[in-house]
Amino acid sequence: MSTVQADLYPSRQHNAPSWQPRIDPVLYREDPHNAPLTTEQLSRFERDGFLVLPEVFSAAEVAVFKQELERMSHAPEVLESPAAIREPDSGALRSVFAIHRSNPLFARVAQDERTAGLARFLLDGDIYVHQSRLNFKPGFKGKEFYWHSDFETWHTEDGLPRMRTISCSVLLTDNHPWNGPLMLIPGSHKHYIGCVGQTPENHYEKSLRRQEFGIPDDGSLSKLVDQGGIAQATGRAGSVVLFDCNTLHGSNSNIAPSPRSNLFFVYNHVGNRPVSPFDGMPPRPDFVAERGPVEPLAIGPQQYS
């Protein structure tokens, strides 16, 4: 259901960038009893806005995921789907969206207690998948993605009201400093940067390949990096990266031979469903942003073979 709601995080409405403090919690669960994360991990997530968990999935499980990744990268029904996004220059496959809907294997990963269970705890309640995708960053030609806050886009273009959303990336390949890993600005999730530039019509068709609107200005980025630095989310295949929806992040091009691929799930609290987009444009397609109706995920242990 799409309704009108006050815009608590305005962006793309003025000729100059704006700053405002975050008005939503980072950790919604106040009682750490039976937490799936340690007290130190919870503290780091609240402080930095992200957390890297080494080798959550086994090598055997990753092998199953990669076998399906390879099949999908050559399947005509996948490549011809509107949910398949190509690199802007080479035409190489960049992402396949809505994998929690279209792929039975990855639908199970989306419900795994090692991914969704963590988000359910951090967000303190029932969750659903707002967005999912399989990301490819091939060796030699995988392009960069500029600094941005996912929440700025999801709020402005999808109508996601509040910061009660967490992203979960499952690394399918080793992420090295040289093959374009995810980069994050620690502490940036505590500030909301209102960006300059009105959203163009059908912006998603270009932004999923190369984002040019909804990106912070150079001055704001410099200030945030001066405060928090830049961290790289490197790790072995099977590791999991959790990051808050407002943490500024991006990645460099991959000019190394080794590819970088990951499963990406965005978990949103069921009470934070999208309303009308705050930029006044039509909503983006459902394969990019789930609008409902939604059912809470049935989260539990999963086995893969």
Backbone as CSV, one residue per row, in Angstrom:
resi,resn,N_x,N_y,N_z,CA_x,CA_y,CA_z,C_x,C_y,C_z
1,MET,0.853,-1.187,0.000,0.000,0.000,0.000,0.885,1.232,0.000
2,SER,0.620,2.171,-0.902,1.421,3.379,-1.022,0.661,4.546,-0.423
3,THR,1.256,5.239,0.527,0.602,6.349,1.196,1.533,7.551,1.227
4,VAL,0.957,8.710,1.549,1.741,9.926,1.683,2.270,10.007,3.103
5,GLN,3.528,10.340,3.269,4.142,10.417,4.584,5.144,11.556,4.604
6,ALA,5.351,12.136,5.784,6.299,13.242,5.915,7.700,12.773,5.520
7,ASP,8.415,13.634,4.818,9.776,13.335,4.371,10.749,13.764,5.462
8,LEU,11.213,12.783,6.246,12.129,13.072,7.351,13.582,13.155,6.909
9,TYR,13.867,12.717,5.695,15.237,12.724,5.176,15.228,13.290,3.750
10,PRO,15.009,14.590,3.592,14.909,15.170,2.240,16.241,15.127,1.492
11,SER,16.142,14.910,0.188,17.305,14.896,-0.691,16.843,15.240,-2.100
12,ARG,17.799,15.725,-2.936,17.544,16.055,-4.342,16.468,17.140,-4.488
13,GLN,16.369,18.028,-3.501,15.340,19.067,-3.524,15.915,20.480,-3.536
14,HIS,17.227,20.624,-3.314,17.824,21.944,-3.180,19.078,22.038,-4.038
15,ASN,19.592,23.257,-4.168,20.753,23.506,-5.013,22.082,23.317,-4.295
16,ALA,22.017,23.010,-3.007,23.231,22.790,-2.224,23.036,21.546,-1.364
17,PRO,24.107,20.802,-1.112,23.976,19.619,-0.260,23.614,20.005,1.163
18,SER,23.005,19.086,1.887,22.607,19.335,3.273,23.026,18.163,4.146
19,TRP,23.275,18.476,5.405,23.618,17.468,6.400,22.530,17.461,7.474
20,GLN,22.216,16.274,7.977,21.388,16.197,9.170,21.779,14.945,9.946
21,PRO,21.660,14.999,11.265,21.982,13.804,12.052,20.936,12.723,11.847
22,ARG,21.360,11.510,11.941,20.449,10.373,11.879,19.450,10.475,13.023
23,ILE,18.171,10.233,12.754,17.150,10.287,13.802,16.629,8.904,14.169
24,ASP,17.150,7.875,13.523,16.734,6.499,13.794,17.841,5.739,14.515
25,PRO,17.478,4.719,15.291,18.509,3.904,15.939,19.359,3.152,14.909
26,VAL,20.519,2.706,15.326,21.329,1.784,14.531,21.026,0.360,14.974
27,LEU,21.081,0.129,16.278,20.672,-1.148,16.861,19.275,-0.981,17.439
28,TYR,18.326,-1.710,16.899,16.950,-1.610,17.391,16.703,-2.544,18.570
29,ARG,17.496,-3.579,18.679,17.338,-4.539,19.767,18.190,-4.075,20.946
30,GLU,17.548,-3.739,22.051,18.276,-3.242,23.219,18.724,-4.359,24.148
31,ASP,18.032,-5.483,24.122,18.368,-6.603,24.992,19.253,-7.585,24.233
32,PRO,20.530,-7.725,24.618,21.436,-8.613,23.883,21.279,-10.090,24.249
33,HIS,20.265,-10.443,25.028,20.081,-11.832,25.464,19.900,-12.741,24.249
34,ASN,20.642,-13.832,24.220,20.600,-14.809,23.126,20.933,-14.186,21.768
35,ALA,21.788,-13.196,21.765,22.161,-12.531,20.523,22.997,-13.461,19.652
36,PRO,22.801,-13.426,18.319,23.633,-14.221,17.417,24.997,-13.587,17.161
37,LEU,25.228,-12.408,17.747,26.502,-11.709,17.634,27.019,-11.391,19.030
38,THR,28.328,-11.262,19.162,28.904,-10.951,20.464,28.657,-9.482,20.810
39,THR,28.849,-9.155,22.089,28.709,-7.763,22.521,29.683,-6.859,21.784
40,GLU,30.903,-7.354,21.551,31.904,-6.567,20.834,31.505,-6.356,19.382
41,GLN,30.936,-7.362,18.742,30.476,-7.224,17.363,29.315,-6.236,17.256
42,LEU,28.392,-6.296,18.203,27.271,-5.360,18.210,27.762,-3.925,18.380
43,SER,28.739,-3.753,19.259,29.301,-2.421,19.491,29.982,-1.895,18.242
44,ARG,30.721,-2.769,17.531,31.398,-2.352,16.308,30.404,-1.974,15.222
45,PHE,29.332,-2.747,15.108,28.324,-2.439,14.099,27.675,-1.090,14.390
46,GLU,27.376,-0.834,15.645,26.757,0.444,15.994,27.726,1.606,15.758
47,ARG,28.998,1.405,16.041,30.002,2.462,15.888,30.355,2.721,14.424
48,ASP,30.627,1.641,13.672,31.165,1.772,12.320,30.090,1.748,11.231
49,GLY,28.964,1.071,11.512,27.923,0.940,10.501,28.073,-0.286,9.623
50,PHE,28.999,-1.176,9.966,29.184,-2.409,9.193,29.953,-3.420,10.036
51,LEU,29.948,-4.659,9.545,30.610,-5.745,10.243,30.990,-6.811,9.218
52,VAL,32.246,-7.302,9.284,32.701,-8.386,8.417,32.831,-9.647,9.261
53,LEU,32.118,-10.696,8.867,32.111,-11.966,9.596,32.816,-13.017,8.739
54,PRO,33.987,-13.468,9.149,34.784,-14.370,8.297,34.148,-15.746,8.125
55,GLU,34.118,-16.221,6.883,33.809,-17.611,6.507,32.593,-18.170,7.251
56,VAL,31.480,-17.484,7.133,30.213,-17.934,7.723,29.707,-19.181,7.000
57,PHE,29.890,-19.203,5.682,29.489,-20.353,4.876,30.724,-21.174,4.514
58,SER,30.560,-22.488,4.477,31.694,-23.386,4.232,32.093,-23.362,2.762
59,ALA,33.272,-23.899,2.492,33.751,-23.981,1.112,32.818,-24.835,0.261
60,ALA,32.264,-25.896,0.856,31.336,-26.754,0.109,30.060,-25.999,-0.249
61,GLU,29.568,-25.177,0.668,28.370,-24.395,0.385,28.642,-23.340,-0.690
62,VAL,29.777,-22.688,-0.584,30.146,-21.689,-1.586,30.248,-22.341,-2.962
63,ALA,30.761,-23.568,-3.028,30.877,-24.261,-4.306,29.509,-24.476,-4.940
64,VAL,28.505,-24.788,-4.121,27.133,-24.946,-4.624,26.614,-23.618,-5.171
65,PHE,26.867,-22.538,-4.440,26.416,-21.211,-4.882,27.092,-20.817,-6.191
66,LYS,28.384,-21.068,-6.289,29.128,-20.668,-7.488,28.722,-21.495,-8.707
67,GLN,28.374,-22.749,-8.483,27.893,-23.571,-9.594,26.598,-22.976,-10.160
68,GLU,25.728,-22.503,-9.277,24.483,-21.874,-9.733,24.760,-20.523,-10.378
69,LEU,25.716,-19.785,-9.842,26.126,-18.516,-10.447,26.591,-18.749,-11.882
70,GLU,27.400,-19.762,-12.099,27.913,-20.057,-13.431,26.771,-20.430,-14.382
71,ARG,25.830,-21.232,-13.883,24.688,-21.596,-14.730,23.892,-20.369,-15.133
72,MET,23.617,-19.491,-14.158,22.811,-18.305,-14.431,23.494,-17.359,-15.406
73,SER,24.824,-17.284,-15.345,25.547,-16.335,-16.193,25.495,-16.710,-17.667
74,HIS,25.005,-17.927,-17.969,24.904,-18.356,-19.361,23.476,-18.721,-19.758
75,ALA,22.540,-18.622,-18.830,21.163,-19.033,-19.114,20.431,-17.937,-19.896
76,PRO,19.898,-18.243,-21.087,19.213,-17.217,-21.887,18.059,-16.553,-21.157
77,GLU,17.294,-17.327,-20.382,16.146,-16.735,-19.683,16.570,-15.734,-18.624
78,VAL,17.788,-15.892,-18.101,18.338,-14.925,-17.148,18.879,-13.705,-17.883
79,LEU,19.681,-13.943,-18.899,20.332,-12.854,-19.618,19.334,-11.940,-20.324
80,GLU,18.196,-12.481,-20.721,17.191,-11.696,-21.438,16.166,-11.061,-20.504
81,SER,16.282,-11.309,-19.236,15.323,-10.766,-18.274,15.595,-9.289,-18.008
82,PRO,14.544,-8.475,-17.742,14.762,-7.082,-17.343,15.555,-6.964,-16.050
83,ALA,15.572,-8.021,-15.246,16.293,-8.002,-13.978,17.783,-8.222,-14.147
84,ALA,18.244,-8.515,-15.371,19.667,-8.694,-15.647,20.248,-7.359,-16.100
85,ILE,21.250,-6.863,-15.360,21.845,-5.550,-15.616,23.255,-5.738,-16.161
86,ARG,23.558,-5.021,-17.254,24.860,-5.159,-17.918,25.798,-4.021,-17.536
87,GLU,27.097,-4.266,-17.685,28.085,-3.218,-17.484,27.889,-2.130,-18.545
88,PRO,28.125,-0.852,-18.189,27.824,0.233,-19.120,28.651,0.240,-20.396
89,ASP,29.876,-0.283,-20.357,30.745,-0.231,-21.537,30.934,-1.589,-22.194
90,SER,31.294,-2.592,-21.406,31.620,-3.895,-21.987,30.392,-4.737,-22.297
91,GLY,29.267,-4.446,-21.629,28.083,-5.275,-21.799,28.126,-6.547,-20.982
92,ALA,29.169,-6.754,-20.191,29.265,-7.931,-19.330,28.171,-7.888,-18.267
93,LEU,27.736,-9.049,-17.827,26.692,-9.137,-16.819,27.182,-8.531,-15.510
94,ARG,26.446,-7.557,-14.989,26.825,-6.849,-13.765,26.046,-7.372,-12.564
95,SER,24.715,-7.493,-12.702,23.864,-7.927,-11.595,22.631,-8.639,-12.139
96,VAL,22.107,-9.537,-11.337,20.787,-10.120,-11.583,19.960,-9.857,-10.339
97,PHE,18.861,-9.134,-10.493,18.039,-8.725,-9.363,16.953,-9.760,-9.058
98,ALA,16.374,-9.607,-7.877,15.224,-10.405,-7.411,15.518,-11.905,-7.394
99,ILE,16.728,-12.274,-6.987,17.077,-13.698,-6.959,16.335,-14.439,-5.854
100,HIS,15.835,-13.735,-4.839,15.058,-14.400,-3.792,13.691,-14.820,-4.307
101,ARG,13.264,-14.262,-5.433,12.000,-14.645,-6.051,12.189,-15.694,-7.130
102,SER,13.217,-15.501,-7.963,13.337,-16.295,-9.187,14.181,-17.553,-9.032
103,ASN,14.965,-17.651,-7.960,15.907,-18.755,-7.841,15.679,-19.506,-6.527
104,PRO,15.257,-20.754,-6.583,14.954,-21.507,-5.351,16.149,-21.641,-4.410
105,LEU,17.346,-21.834,-4.953,18.526,-21.963,-4.099,18.778,-20.678,-3.334
106,PHE,18.807,-19.552,-4.041,19.135,-18.289,-3.390,17.972,-17.774,-2.532
107,ALA,16.766,-18.258,-2.794,15.647,-17.956,-1.893,15.893,-18.579,-0.524
108,ARG,16.513,-19.758,-0.509,16.834,-20.410,0.759,17.950,-19.671,1.484
109,VAL,18.939,-19.169,0.719,20.003,-18.392,1.361,19.425,-17.134,2.005
110,ALA,18.439,-16.533,1.360,17.806,-15.328,1.898,17.120,-15.592,3.232
111,GLN,16.720,-16.852,3.474,16.029,-17.216,4.710,16.945,-17.871,5.737
112,ASP,18.211,-17.998,5.406,19.158,-18.690,6.277,19.339,-17.907,7.575
113,GLU,19.366,-18.625,8.689,19.523,-17.950,9.976,20.885,-17.270,10.107
114,ARG,21.850,-17.664,9.270,23.172,-17.037,9.303,23.202,-15.692,8.576
115,THR,22.164,-15.405,7.805,22.045,-14.102,7.146,20.845,-13.360,7.718
116,ALA,19.654,-13.860,7.406,18.420,-13.196,7.837,18.279,-13.172,9.357
117,GLY,18.791,-14.195,10.024,18.688,-14.222,11.483,19.428,-13.071,12.141
118,LEU,20.569,-12.711,11.557,21.329,-11.576,12.094,20.565,-10.271,11.895
119,ALA,20.004,-10.089,10.693,19.252,-8.865,10.414,18.004,-8.774,11.279
120,ARG,17.327,-9.902,11.476,16.124,-9.891,12.322,16.462,-9.444,13.735
121,PHE,17.599,-9.883,14.247,17.991,-9.467,15.593,18.317,-7.978,15.626
122,LEU,19.137,-7.522,14.687,19.568,-6.125,14.688,18.398,-5.166,14.490
123,LEU,17.409,-5.588,13.684,16.252,-4.735,13.407,15.099,-4.984,14.380
124,ASP,15.254,-6.000,15.233,14.308,-6.287,16.309,12.888,-6.515,15.796
125,GLY,12.735,-7.556,14.977,11.383,-7.904,14.543,11.370,-8.613,13.209
126,ASP,10.163,-8.909,12.750,9.992,-9.606,11.480,10.546,-8.762,10.328
127,ILE,11.126,-9.449,9.369,11.752,-8.782,8.229,11.305,-9.455,6.934
128,TYR,11.533,-8.769,5.826,11.338,-9.332,4.494,12.470,-8.819,3.610
129,VAL,12.560,-9.351,2.396,13.610,-8.942,1.470,13.106,-7.768,0.631
130,HIS,13.692,-6.604,0.838,13.341,-5.423,0.052,13.974,-5.486,-1.333
131,GLN,15.193,-6.009,-1.402,15.897,-6.134,-2.678,16.902,-7.273,-2.555
132,SER,17.123,-7.983,-3.639,18.190,-8.996,-3.672,18.816,-8.992,-5.052
133,ARG,20.058,-9.407,-5.093,20.719,-9.516,-6.392,21.971,-10.376,-6.284
134,LEU,22.362,-10.880,-7.423,23.632,-11.572,-7.595,24.540,-10.608,-8.333
135,ASN,25.648,-10.229,-7.708,26.567,-9.244,-8.284,27.780,-9.936,-8.902
136,PHE,28.094,-9.537,-10.115,29.292,-10.018,-10.806,30.262,-8.841,-10.957
137,LYS,31.510,-9.072,-10.720,32.524,-8.072,-11.050,33.654,-8.833,-11.725
138,PRO,33.526,-9.046,-13.042,34.486,-9.902,-13.736,35.893,-9.322,-13.722
139,GLY,36.863,-10.210,-13.821,38.236,-9.757,-13.910,38.453,-8.904,-15.147
140,PHE,39.308,-7.909,-15.019,39.735,-7.009,-16.093,38.706,-5.944,-16.487
141,LYS,37.388,-6.225,-16.364,36.402,-5.284,-16.901,35.249,-4.969,-15.962
142,GLY,35.335,-5.347,-14.696,34.292,-4.990,-13.744,34.422,-3.524,-13.347
143,LYS,33.368,-2.749,-13.555,33.444,-1.302,-13.349,33.191,-0.900,-11.899
144,GLU,33.612,0.333,-11.596,33.444,0.899,-10.259,31.988,1.242,-9.985
145,PHE,31.691,1.472,-8.705,30.408,2.032,-8.296,30.708,3.144,-7.310
146,TYR,30.210,4.355,-7.610,30.635,5.529,-6.857,30.024,5.539,-5.458
147,TRP,30.639,6.352,-4.568,30.170,6.485,-3.191,28.684,6.851,-3.144
148,HIS,27.957,6.187,-2.274,26.540,6.495,-2.099,26.036,5.856,-0.809
149,SER,24.926,6.364,-0.338,24.152,5.739,0.728,22.967,5.041,0.074
150,ASP,22.825,3.748,0.294,21.681,3.041,-0.258,20.364,3.655,0.230
151,PHE,20.350,4.046,1.496,19.101,4.596,2.035,18.679,5.848,1.285
152,GLU,19.624,6.679,0.871,19.247,7.892,0.133,18.457,7.519,-1.118
153,THR,18.903,6.486,-1.820,18.184,6.039,-3.017,16.875,5.361,-2.651
154,TRP,16.923,4.444,-1.687,15.701,3.721,-1.333,14.640,4.656,-0.760
155,HIS,15.066,5.654,-0.028,14.128,6.628,0.531,13.562,7.526,-0.570
156,THR,14.457,8.085,-1.377,14.053,9.070,-2.371,13.296,8.440,-3.536
157,GLU,13.805,7.317,-4.044,13.230,6.724,-5.256,12.230,5.609,-4.981
158,ASP,12.302,4.989,-3.796,11.381,3.895,-3.474,10.371,4.254,-2.388
159,GLY,10.628,5.322,-1.622,9.713,5.692,-0.547,9.919,4.925,0.744
160,LEU,11.118,4.379,0.952,11.402,3.694,2.218,11.473,4.756,3.318
161,PRO,10.587,4.721,4.314,10.469,5.865,5.234,11.650,6.063,6.177
162,ARG,12.093,4.988,6.838,13.059,5.141,7.931,14.262,4.227,7.728
163,MET,15.300,4.471,8.527,16.524,3.671,8.476,16.370,2.436,9.366
164,ARG,15.587,1.485,8.873,15.407,0.228,9.599,15.624,-0.932,8.626
165,THR,16.774,-0.871,7.965,17.088,-1.767,6.857,18.575,-2.102,6.897
166,ILE,18.903,-3.360,6.635,20.297,-3.816,6.685,20.608,-4.605,5.430
167,SER,21.794,-4.377,4.875,22.274,-5.127,3.723,23.197,-6.241,4.175
168,CYS,23.112,-7.360,3.477,23.930,-8.535,3.792,24.558,-9.043,2.500
169,SER,25.867,-9.054,2.452,26.597,-9.523,1.282,27.317,-10.821,1.624
170,VAL,27.035,-11.867,0.861,27.715,-13.154,1.025,28.776,-13.252,-0.058
171,LEU,30.046,-13.279,0.323,31.139,-13.296,-0.638,31.242,-14.674,-1.293
172,LEU,31.181,-14.708,-2.611,31.292,-15.965,-3.347,32.695,-16.190,-3.889
173,THR,33.517,-15.154,-3.843,34.917,-15.244,-4.242,35.744,-14.545,-3.173
174,ASP,37.016,-14.858,-3.127,37.887,-14.125,-2.215,37.891,-12.656,-2.616
175,ASN,37.702,-11.782,-1.640,37.731,-10.343,-1.890,39.078,-9.803,-1.437
176,HIS,39.898,-9.408,-2.405,41.237,-8.883,-2.153,41.229,-7.362,-2.279
177,PRO,42.240,-6.698,-1.768,42.327,-5.246,-1.968,42.429,-4.856,-3.443
178,TRP,42.856,-5.797,-4.312,43.131,-5.444,-5.707,42.003,-5.810,-6.686
179,ASN,40.929,-6.477,-6.254,39.884,-6.831,-7.224,38.558,-6.111,-6.966
180,GLY,38.667,-4.864,-6.531,37.481,-4.010,-6.408,36.550,-4.365,-5.275
181,PRO,37.052,-4.584,-4.041,36.163,-4.958,-2.943,35.294,-3.777,-2.504
182,LEU,34.286,-4.101,-1.741,33.449,-3.075,-1.139,34.305,-2.193,-0.230
183,MET,34.138,-0.878,-0.369,34.789,0.086,0.510,33.701,0.828,1.283
184,LEU,33.959,1.094,2.552,32.974,1.755,3.405,33.639,2.861,4.207
185,ILE,32.871,3.879,4.567,33.366,4.964,5.403,32.830,4.753,6.816
186,PRO,33.666,4.297,7.752,33.199,4.045,9.115,32.584,5.293,9.746
187,GLY,31.437,5.104,10.385,30.765,6.195,11.078,29.884,7.065,10.203
188,SER,29.934,6.865,8.881,29.142,7.722,7.986,27.651,7.497,8.129
189,HIS,27.248,6.353,8.691,25.822,6.051,8.842,25.135,6.968,9.847
190,LYS,25.922,7.708,10.629,25.334,8.589,11.653,24.897,9.931,11.086
191,HIS,25.223,10.181,9.808,24.877,11.448,9.167,24.118,11.161,7.876
192,TYR,23.109,11.956,7.602,22.383,11.827,6.339,22.754,13.002,5.453
193,ILE,23.221,12.691,4.248,23.642,13.725,3.301,22.556,13.895,2.239
194,GLY,21.913,15.058,2.248,20.961,15.373,1.199,21.709,15.776,-0.059
195,CYS,21.420,15.100,-1.179,22.188,15.291,-2.412,21.521,16.312,-3.332
196,VAL,22.303,16.780,-4.287,21.848,17.785,-5.247,21.475,17.101,-6.563
197,GLY,20.435,17.612,-7.221,20.059,17.096,-8.535,18.748,16.351,-8.503
198,GLN,17.761,16.814,-9.227,16.455,16.174,-9.266,16.533,14.849,-10.005
199,THR,15.806,13.855,-9.521,15.824,12.527,-10.124,15.283,12.580,-11.556
200,PRO,16.047,12.106,-12.541,15.527,12.061,-13.912,14.460,10.962,-14.058
201,GLU,13.665,11.068,-15.090,12.659,10.047,-15.367,13.351,8.728,-15.716
202,ASN,12.792,7.622,-15.179,13.350,6.283,-15.400,14.836,6.220,-15.057
203,HIS,15.192,6.887,-13.967,16.590,6.971,-13.559,17.207,5.598,-13.321
204,TYR,16.407,4.660,-12.817,16.949,3.349,-12.445,17.607,2.643,-13.630
205,GLU,17.135,2.926,-14.864,17.670,2.228,-16.027,19.156,2.525,-16.218
206,LYS,19.594,3.723,-15.806,21.009,4.076,-15.902,21.731,3.886,-14.577
207,SER,21.049,4.175,-13.461,21.726,4.172,-12.164,22.184,2.782,-11.754
208,LEU,21.498,1.733,-12.204,21.919,0.381,-11.865,23.208,-0.009,-12.590
209,ARG,23.559,0.766,-13.614,24.813,0.550,-14.335,25.885,1.553,-13.903
210,ARG,25.482,2.820,-13.812,26.408,3.877,-13.406,25.604,4.973,-12.709
211,GLN,25.816,5.144,-11.411,25.018,6.092,-10.647,25.576,7.503,-10.780
212,GLU,24.695,8.458,-11.153,25.114,9.849,-11.331,24.277,10.803,-10.492
213,PHE,23.134,10.356,-9.985,22.309,11.161,-9.098,22.183,10.425,-7.763
214,GLY,21.992,11.199,-6.687,21.948,10.578,-5.374,23.320,10.227,-4.845
215,ILE,24.352,10.932,-5.323,25.698,10.701,-4.806,26.138,11.940,-4.021
216,PRO,26.825,11.744,-2.910,27.230,12.885,-2.079,28.233,13.780,-2.791
217,ASP,28.273,15.036,-2.384,29.224,15.988,-2.952,30.632,15.716,-2.415
218,ASP,31.628,16.214,-3.124,33.025,15.961,-2.765,33.369,16.502,-1.377
219,GLY,32.824,17.670,-1.035,33.125,18.249,0.275,32.626,17.392,1.411
220,SER,31.398,16.883,1.284,30.846,16.030,2.337,31.630,14.734,2.449
221,LEU,31.978,14.145,1.311,32.760,12.907,1.336,34.119,13.129,1.990
222,SER,34.765,14.232,1.656,36.085,14.518,2.232,35.994,14.666,3.747
223,LYS,34.962,15.339,4.202,34.796,15.538,5.641,34.554,14.212,6.358
224,LEU,33.718,13.374,5.786,33.415,12.088,6.414,34.632,11.164,6.402
225,VAL,35.413,11.188,5.325,36.633,10.367,5.281,37.659,10.892,6.269
226,ASP,37.754,12.215,6.424,38.654,12.777,7.433,38.278,12.281,8.825
227,GLN,36.990,12.130,9.076,36.518,11.695,10.390,36.679,10.190,10.608
228,GLY,36.357,9.396,9.581,36.286,7.949,9.785,37.246,7.117,8.982
229,GLY,37.874,7.707,7.954,38.755,6.922,7.097,37.966,6.085,6.102
230,ILE,38.661,5.167,5.446,38.054,4.247,4.489,38.476,2.831,4.859
231,ALA,37.497,1.934,4.916,37.763,0.530,5.218,37.413,-0.323,4.006
232,GLN,38.173,-1.402,3.799,37.875,-2.359,2.740,37.323,-3.633,3.347
233,ALA,36.215,-4.127,2.766,35.588,-5.350,3.261,36.195,-6.540,2.527
234,THR,37.420,-6.883,2.891,38.094,-8.017,2.271,37.855,-9.272,3.108
235,GLY,37.986,-10.421,2.448,37.789,-11.668,3.172,37.719,-12.843,2.223
236,ARG,37.751,-14.031,2.796,37.656,-15.262,2.026,36.230,-15.501,1.568
237,ALA,36.090,-16.275,0.503,34.767,-16.674,0.051,34.009,-17.354,1.195
238,GLY,32.724,-17.060,1.297,31.908,-17.573,2.385,31.743,-16.601,3.529
239,SER,32.537,-15.530,3.526,32.393,-14.498,4.553,31.128,-13.679,4.288
240,VAL,30.647,-13.015,5.324,29.429,-12.204,5.243,29.755,-10.791,5.687
241,VAL,29.281,-9.811,4.921,29.410,-8.408,5.280,28.020,-7.855,5.565
242,LEU,27.828,-7.358,6.768,26.586,-6.676,7.138,26.859,-5.182,7.165
243,PHE,25.974,-4.389,6.557,26.154,-2.951,6.713,24.818,-2.223,6.748
244,ASP,24.805,-1.178,7.551,23.621,-0.360,7.744,23.231,0.316,6.439
245,CYS,21.939,0.548,6.260,21.438,1.099,5.003,21.974,2.486,4.694
246,ASN,22.455,3.230,5.691,22.920,4.593,5.450,24.437,4.708,5.442
247,THR,25.157,3.601,5.550,26.609,3.647,5.504,27.079,3.962,4.089
248,LEU,27.885,4.998,3.939,28.396,5.350,2.623,29.406,4.302,2.159
249,HIS,29.236,3.841,0.922,30.095,2.790,0.405,30.223,2.919,-1.107
250,GLY,31.176,2.216,-1.661,31.413,2.199,-3.096,32.456,1.142,-3.395
251,SER,32.897,1.077,-4.642,33.950,0.123,-4.993,34.694,0.609,-6.219
252,ASN,35.961,0.209,-6.306,36.786,0.547,-7.453,36.557,-0.436,-8.592
253,SER,37.034,-0.082,-9.781,37.024,-1.018,-10.905,37.910,-2.223,-10.584
254,ASN,37.599,-3.329,-11.232,38.420,-4.524,-11.080,39.241,-4.730,-12.345
255,ILE,40.510,-4.348,-12.276,41.390,-4.553,-13.425,42.316,-5.745,-13.199
256,ALA,42.078,-6.483,-12.110,42.855,-7.688,-11.826,42.225,-8.886,-12.535
257,PRO,42.973,-9.980,-12.695,42.394,-11.164,-13.342,41.290,-11.824,-12.514
258,SER,41.365,-11.711,-11.173,40.448,-12.453,-10.310,39.096,-11.751,-10.207
259,PRO,38.007,-12.448,-10.527,36.674,-11.853,-10.447,36.233,-11.676,-8.996
260,ARG,35.189,-10.886,-8.805,34.596,-10.703,-7.475,33.093,-10.823,-7.615
261,SER,32.497,-11.783,-6.936,31.059,-12.009,-6.999,30.494,-12.139,-5.594
262,ASN,29.230,-11.759,-5.444,28.586,-11.903,-4.139,27.081,-11.981,-4.278
263,LEU,26.470,-12.614,-3.285,25.017,-12.575,-3.114,24.694,-11.383,-2.230
264,PHE,23.634,-10.675,-2.558,23.315,-9.437,-1.850,21.835,-9.445,-1.491
265,PHE,21.551,-9.351,-0.184,20.176,-9.331,0.306,19.966,-8.089,1.163
266,VAL,18.887,-7.375,0.897,18.511,-6.206,1.684,17.315,-6.585,2.535
267,TYR,17.510,-6.558,3.851,16.445,-6.937,4.780,15.818,-5.684,5.378
268,ASN,14.508,-5.602,5.269,13.767,-4.453,5.774,12.753,-4.926,6.806
269,HIS,12.556,-4.130,7.857,11.548,-4.449,8.870,10.159,-4.334,8.255
270,VAL,9.273,-5.247,8.612,7.940,-5.268,7.999,7.146,-3.993,8.285
271,GLY,7.500,-3.274,9.350,6.815,-2.023,9.656,7.387,-0.821,8.930
272,ASN,8.351,-1.061,8.037,9.033,0.038,7.334,8.832,-0.077,5.822
273,ARG,7.693,-0.581,5.413,7.435,-0.783,3.989,7.370,0.546,3.238
274,PRO,7.710,0.519,1.951,7.726,1.759,1.164,6.362,2.434,1.070
275,VAL,6.412,3.763,1.030,5.250,4.583,0.725,5.516,5.198,-0.649
276,SER,4.837,6.275,-0.997,5.085,6.920,-2.280,6.509,7.470,-2.305
277,PRO,7.243,7.306,-3.411,8.611,7.833,-3.493,8.653,9.319,-3.155
278,PHE,9.672,9.721,-2.413,9.756,11.099,-1.931,10.259,12.067,-2.998
279,ASP,10.685,11.559,-4.163,11.076,12.464,-5.245,9.915,12.772,-6.187
280,GLY,8.744,12.200,-5.893,7.576,12.472,-6.712,7.523,11.708,-8.017
281,MET,8.505,10.842,-8.264,8.535,10.062,-9.495,7.791,8.745,-9.287
282,PRO,7.414,8.054,-10.379,6.787,6.740,-10.231,7.741,5.770,-9.534
283,PRO,7.215,4.793,-8.795,8.087,3.820,-8.119,8.937,3.033,-9.111
284,ARG,10.094,2.618,-8.660,10.933,1.752,-9.473,10.278,0.372,-9.567
285,PRO,10.689,-0.451,-10.555,10.068,-1.774,-10.717,10.217,-2.643,-9.469
286,ASP,9.299,-3.592,-9.329,9.310,-4.474,-8.160,10.582,-5.298,-8.069
287,PHE,11.224,-5.601,-9.205,12.437,-6.419,-9.107,13.588,-5.646,-8.474
288,VAL,13.477,-4.309,-8.410,14.483,-3.490,-7.748,14.088,-3.193,-6.306
289,ALA,12.795,-3.002,-6.057,12.319,-2.619,-4.727,10.969,-3.272,-4.467
290,GLU,10.945,-4.226,-3.558,9.711,-4.940,-3.212,8.732,-3.982,-2.542
291,ARG,7.537,-3.883,-3.074,6.543,-2.970,-2.521,5.411,-3.706,-1.800
292,GLY,5.326,-4.996,-1.953,4.347,-5.746,-1.190,3.138,-6.141,-2.019
293,PRO,2.189,-6.849,-1.347,2.213,-7.212,0.071,3.359,-8.178,0.389
294,VAL,3.801,-8.150,1.629,4.939,-8.969,2.024,4.552,-9.880,3.186
295,GLU,5.246,-10.989,3.262,5.131,-11.914,4.380,6.472,-11.963,5.101
296,PRO,6.465,-12.002,6.427,7.738,-12.132,7.152,8.478,-13.390,6.717
297,LEU,9.788,-13.279,6.600,10.594,-14.430,6.207,10.498,-15.537,7.247
298,ALA,10.413,-16.754,6.752,10.466,-17.929,7.620,11.946,-18.299,7.762
299,ILE,12.567,-17.804,8.814,14.014,-17.906,8.985,14.369,-19.177,9.749
300,GLY,15.376,-19.885,9.286,15.786,-21.096,9.973,17.076,-21.640,9.377
301,PRO,17.563,-22.773,9.894,18.771,-23.396,9.341,18.496,-23.933,7.938
302,GLN,19.508,-23.849,7.086,19.377,-24.330,5.714,20.548,-25.249,5.392
303,GLN,20.284,-26.174,4.489,21.332,-27.071,4.014,21.384,-26.984,2.499
304,TYR,22.582,-27.074,1.937,22.769,-26.921,0.501,23.580,-28.094,-0.032
305,SER,23.127,-28.631,-1.135,23.868,-29.744,-1.734,23.671,-29.730,-3.236
